[in-house]
């Protein structure tokens, strides 16, 4: 395995500087994580094992504080048999990891049971149950990259291995500013010794960031090649991420999990030094004074391999689609139409757009439809003429809205894209004439 060989070689190189040195400890940290990973989890994450449509990546939010823990202890001692003890049956809040990156990320404030909790870090327990407060395990540090030329993306365990874009038609050099160091958190947590409040007037939210979606495979022309092309893959790569409130990444202590959103390139003062995130006794974390333990400029991310359908369209005048609003509206309409054809709920599928290069001389906006749970829907063989006809009908809103509404293309999962949805702009490309020319026999 190339990644394992590279890690071992780097460990041997850094060992000369002493096993107590930060470089050696950092490499050993990564090696321990790779050795300790569950085989089945790794195979499922990399797409070698089918997910059968079930969500497999769940992240929890541990909001247990010391005062609540004391109440829990007294409740068990005094009312052992009570069935209405809310702490006894209390379960951790959880979300799919994609939603959790936005809702639970450090710095965010979460309202639960009328109280406001501030997320203060990640749980370092990727093997242990999330409610074990002092669990400490190695965290996988990876590197996500995106090509500035063709927008192809991927990930690697070693930064040194990231040299050129893996798109065979591009192979441009990957620039450092397009490489993100990321950790995939098992969960999120409050400071055990902090207390919630009920002030919702200044609640903090993490900005929504669009995922990096990348597909591969051979391009197939639409029945009328003058109208565009498409490709499908079962090994599409999707990278979801959170860069914090300020968009500068996080500083994370790998010893206890405490994390703070970064405001600039320096480590936040709250981490120099800091107390342990979750421990029964309030005490300073040993990672406060080790250079390699506190990682700065870290992205919280989640990557997955799933089925992706990528479509690149041309107008009647043979111009590639470039407008983001048009592409995004068409992506939603085509996503909903595909769900209708397959007889599934629309939220089984995600959609997005990205800037791409259909050839070396042109730039266009790709439409991307992908499976949220790797169920094989996006790569399913379908009648594309029927798909576009249904999408056209959906864009002709029955209530004749101004841009987008729940009767046509505005759905709950598109609430963050509402400003980029315009059915009239989409219909300027997807015209009746465009539909009539879809088949080669209808081309003029």
Secondary structure, DSSP 8 states (H G I E B T S, - for coil): -HHHHHHHHHHHHHHTT-TTSHHHHHHHHHHHHHHHS-HHHHHHHTTSS--TT----EEEEE---HHHHHHHHHHHHH-TT-S--TTTT---EEEEHHHHHHHTSTT-EEEETTEEEE--EE---SSS-TT-TT------EEEEEE-TTT--EEEES-GGG--B-S-TTT--B--GGGEEEEE--SEEE--TT---B---TT---------EEE--S--EE-SSGGGEEEEEEEEEEEEEEE--TTSS-EEEETTT-BEEE-SSSS--GGGSS-B-SS-SS--B-GGGG-TTTEEEEEEEEEEEEEEEEEEEEB-TTS-B---HHHHHHHHHHHHHHHHHHHT--GGGEEEEEEEEEEETTEEEEEEEEEESS--S-TTS---HHHHHHHHHHHHS-TT--SS--TTTT--GGGGGGGGG--HHHHHTTS-HHHHHTSSGGG--
